[in-house]
């Protein structure tokens, strides 16, 4: 049930609003008749810089900020740029939330990451497990930088009464995903590998690790809906998972994508490369209890939509 009275007079700023997830969030805001949605472009606002944050807040004058902007990537990108992933994500979020509080923004929605969870979190991951250990090493700098926004949200609510909340989406996928081989996550990377191998007449693809880890994936439309529902209905800084509540092994995922794309060649497992976190599956009960969110897209259907989008758009993708 859409609460149009909540959204009708709101000025909403969506950092990262031109990105993969952000574009869907922005579309859903327009569907809710939000009249003023401000999308800061990176060419105009470098959100790592405080001066740019101040200018953004002056230009947008938002009532609500949905902070999606982040430097993200797969295991390889995290290993190659750990300092950048830590500094840029930390500075973007911490300074923006602080200035949002100082300038009277009514509500701040911070988007965290499943990478914030400890490496050996019991499955399914419950929000109360967040502080039970150190994150998986390959993406710990990114995960910890994002987790500081939870600490900040809770601290600012406690001391200042600031309405900041923190959401933990699992790995996203869907049409419009990042298919750049140097920075993409596992699903778009595998889709591209399989399709390009077919086109180039190659009879094998190389996959990182041994295929044993499990992952959970949330369709981008579902993730955006969860963020919108939380923005509208949730007013607490206890962290909330956003997920589909299911998991699949990387080996099964690769075989499924190969089947869906029509790739019939050999799958070569490069066990010299890291596996990443052993398992990932979220407990999604809190999101349903607090603001009625439950994912809708069946995984195989979502994969088919994503593969079809890549086939239609691959000539435009570098």
C-alpha positions in Angstrom: 0.0 0.0 0.0 1.6 3.3 -1.2 1.5 6.1 1.3 1.2 9.0 -1.1 0.8 11.6 1.7 4.3 10.7 2.9 5.9 11.3 -0.5 3.7 14.1 -1.9 5.6 17.1 -0.5 9.0 15.5 -0.1 12.2 16.8 -1.7 14.4 13.6 -2.1 18.1 13.5 -2.9 19.3 10.1 -4.3 23.1 9.9 -4.3 24.1 7.3 -6.9 20.7 8.0 -8.5 22.2 7.6 -12.0 23.6 4.1 -11.2 22.4 0.6 -11.5 20.2 0.5 -8.4 19.7 4.3 -8.2 17.9 4.5 -11.6 15.3 2.0 -10.3 14.9 3.8 -7.0 14.4 7.1 -8.8 11.8 5.5 -11.2 9.9 4.1 -8.2 10.0 7.6 -6.5 8.4 9.1 -9.6 5.8 6.4 -9.6 4.9 7.5 -6.1 4.5 11.1 -7.4 7.6 12.6 -5.7 7.8 16.0 -7.5 11.4 16.8 -6.6 14.1 14.2 -7.0 17.6 15.5 -7.0 20.3 13.2 -8.6 23.8 14.5 -8.0 26.1 13.7 -11.0 29.7 12.7 -10.2 31.0 15.3 -12.7 29.4 18.0 -10.6 29.5 16.7 -7.1 32.5 14.6 -5.8 30.9 13.4 -2.6 34.3 12.5 -1.1 34.9 16.3 -0.8 33.2 18.2 1.9 32.8 21.4 -0.2 30.9 19.4 -2.8 28.7 17.9 -0.1 27.9 21.4 1.2 27.1 22.6 -2.3 24.9 19.5 -2.9 22.9 20.2 0.2 22.5 23.8 -0.7 21.4 23.0 -4.2 19.0 20.1 -3.4 17.6 21.3 0.0 16.4 17.7 0.6 13.9 16.5 3.2 15.1 13.0 2.7 18.4 11.6 1.5 18.8 8.0 0.1 22.6 7.4 0.0 23.3 4.8 -2.6 26.6 6.3 -4.0 29.5 4.0 -3.4 32.7 2.7 -4.9 32.0 -1.0 -5.5 33.3 -4.0 -7.3 34.0 -7.7 -7.2 36.8 -9.6 -5.4 39.4 -8.5 -7.9 38.6 -4.8 -7.6 38.5 -5.0 -3.8 41.9 -6.6 -3.8 43.4 -4.1 -6.2 42.0 -1.0 -4.5 41.5 -1.6 -0.8 42.6 1.8 0.3 40.3 3.6 -2.2 37.4 1.4 -1.3 37.9 2.2 2.4 38.5 5.9 2.2 36.1 6.9 -0.5 33.2 5.0 0.9 33.8 6.1 4.5 34.3 9.8 3.6 31.3 9.9 1.3 28.9 8.5 3.9 30.2 10.0 7.2 30.5 13.5 6.0 27.2 13.4 4.1 25.3 12.1 7.1 26.9 14.6 9.5 26.1 17.6 7.3 22.6 16.2 6.6 22.0 16.3 10.4 23.6 19.8 10.7 21.4 21.2 7.9 18.1 19.8 9.2 17.5 17.0 6.7 14.5 15.0 8.1 15.6 11.5 7.3 18.7 9.7 6.0 18.7 6.3 4.5 22.2 4.7 4.5 22.8 1.7 2.3 25.3 -0.8 3.8 26.5 -4.1 2.4 26.5 -7.8 3.2 30.3 -7.5 3.1 30.0 -5.9 6.6 29.2 -9.3 8.1 31.9 -11.4 9.8 33.6 -14.0 7.6 32.1 -17.0 9.4 28.6 -15.6 10.3 26.1 -18.4 11.1 23.7 -18.9 8.2 21.2 -17.3 7.8 22.9 -14.0 8.7 20.9 -12.2 11.4 21.4 -8.5 12.0 22.5 -9.2 15.6 25.5 -11.1 14.2 27.1 -8.0 12.6 29.7 -7.5 15.3 30.6 -11.2 16.0 33.9 -11.1 14.0 36.0 -9.6 11.3 34.7 -9.5 7.7 36.0 -11.7 4.9 39.5 -10.3 4.2 39.1 -9.6 0.4 36.4 -7.0 1.0 36.9 -6.0 4.6 38.0 -2.4 3.9 34.8 -1.8 1.9 32.6 -3.7 4.4 34.0 -1.9 7.4 33.8 1.6 5.8 30.1 0.9 5.2 29.5 -0.5 8.6 30.6 2.8 10.2 27.5 4.4 8.8 25.5 2.0 11.1 27.6 3.2 14.1 27.0 6.8 13.0 23.3 6.4 12.4 22.8 4.9 15.9 25.0 7.5 17.6 23.3 10.4 15.9 19.9 9.0 16.8 20.9 8.5 20.4 22.5 12.0 20.9 20.6 14.2 18.4 17.4 12.3 17.6 18.4 12.2 14.0 16.2 9.9 11.9 18.9 7.8 10.2 18.5 4.2 9.2 20.8 1.5 7.8 19.9 -1.2 5.3 22.0 -4.2 4.4 21.2 -5.4 0.8 22.7 -8.7 -0.4 24.4 -9.0 -3.8 22.2 -7.3 -6.4 21.7 -8.3 -10.1 19.4 -7.5 -12.9 19.1 -5.5 -16.1 21.4 -2.5 -16.2 24.1 -4.2 -14.0 27.8 -3.4 -14.3 29.3 -5.7 -17.0 32.8 -4.2 -16.9 35.2 -7.2 -16.5 37.5 -5.3 -14.2 34.9 -4.3 -11.7 31.7 -6.4 -12.2 30.3 -8.8 -9.6 29.9 -12.5 -10.2 26.6 -12.7 -12.2 27.3 -10.1 -14.8 30.9 -11.3 -15.1 29.8 -14.8 -15.8 27.0 -13.8 -18.2 29.6 -11.8 -20.2 32.2 -14.6 -20.1 29.7 -17.2 -21.4 28.2 -15.1 -24.2 31.6 -13.8 -25.4 33.1 -17.3 -25.3 30.3 -18.4 -27.6 30.8 -15.5 -30.0 34.5 -16.0 -30.1 34.3 -19.8 -30.6 36.1 -20.5 -27.4 35.4 -23.9 -25.8 36.1 -23.0 -22.1 35.8 -20.3 -19.6 37.9 -19.7 -16.4 36.1 -19.2 -13.1 37.7 -18.0 -9.9 37.9 -20.3 -6.9 36.6 -23.9 -6.5 32.9 -23.2 -6.8 32.1 -24.2 -3.2 31.0 -20.8 -1.7 27.3 -20.0 -1.7 25.8 -16.6 -2.4 22.4 -15.0 -2.2 21.2 -12.6 -4.9 18.5 -9.9 -4.9 16.9 -8.6 -8.1 17.4 -4.9 -8.5 13.7 -4.1 -8.7 13.1 -5.9 -5.4 16.0 -4.1 -3.7 14.7 -0.7 -4.9 11.2 -1.5 -3.5 12.7 -2.5 -0.2 14.6 0.8 0.0 11.5 2.8 -0.8 9.4 0.9 1.8 12.0 1.5 4.5 12.3 5.1 3.6 8.6 5.5 3.9 7.8 3.3 6.9 10.9 2.5 9.0 12.1 4.9 11.7 14.8 3.1 13.6 18.6 2.7 13.4 18.6 -1.0 14.1 20.1 -2.5 10.9 17.8 -4.4 8.5 18.7 -7.0 5.9 17.3 -6.8 2.4 17.5 -10.2 0.6 15.7 -13.0 -1.1 16.2 -15.5 1.7 17.8 -18.2 -0.5 21.3 -19.2 -1.5 23.1 -21.0 -4.4 26.6 -22.3 -4.7 28.9 -20.6 -7.2 29.3 -24.0 -9.0 25.6 -24.3 -9.4 25.4 -20.6 -10.4 28.0 -21.0 -13.1 26.3 -24.1 -14.5 22.9 -22.3 -14.5 24.2 -19.3 -16.3 26.0 -21.5 -18.8 22.8 -23.3 -19.5 20.7 -20.1 -19.7 23.2 -18.5 -22.1 23.7 -21.6 -24.2 27.4 -22.0 -23.4 28.3 -25.7 -23.7 32.1 -25.5 -23.3 34.3 -26.5 -20.3 34.3 -24.7 -17.0 37.8 -24.4 -15.7 38.1 -23.6 -11.9 41.2 -21.5 -11.1 41.7 -22.5 -7.5 44.7 -20.1 -7.2 42.1 -17.3 -7.0 40.2 -16.6 -3.7 36.8 -18.0 -3.0 35.7 -15.0 -0.9 33.3 -15.6 2.0 32.3 -19.3 2.4 28.5 -18.7 2.6 26.0 -15.9 2.3 22.4 -16.1 3.1 20.4 -13.5 5.0 17.6 -13.8 7.5 15.0 -11.5 6.0 12.4 -11.6 8.7 13.1 -8.1 10.1 12.4 -6.3 6.8 9.0 -8.1 6.5 8.1 -7.4 10.1 9.2 -3.7 10.2 8.1 -2.5 6.8 6.4 -5.3 4.9 9.2 -6.1 2.4 9.5 -9.5 0.7 11.3 -10.2 -2.5 9.1 -11.1 -5.5 11.4 -12.2 -8.4 12.2 -15.8 -8.9 15.9 -16.2 -9.3 15.9 -18.1 -12.7 13.4 -15.5 -14.1 15.6 -12.7 -12.9 18.6 -14.3 -14.6 16.8 -14.6 -17.9 15.8 -10.9 -17.8 19.4 -10.0 -17.0 20.9 -12.1 -19.8 18.3 -10.8 -22.3 19.2 -7.2 -21.3 22.9 -7.9 -21.8 22.4 -9.4 -25.3 20.3 -6.4 -26.3 22.8 -3.8 -24.9 26.3 -5.4 -25.2 27.3 -3.3 -28.2 26.9 -0.2 -26.0 29.0 -1.7 -23.2 32.7 -1.3 -23.2 
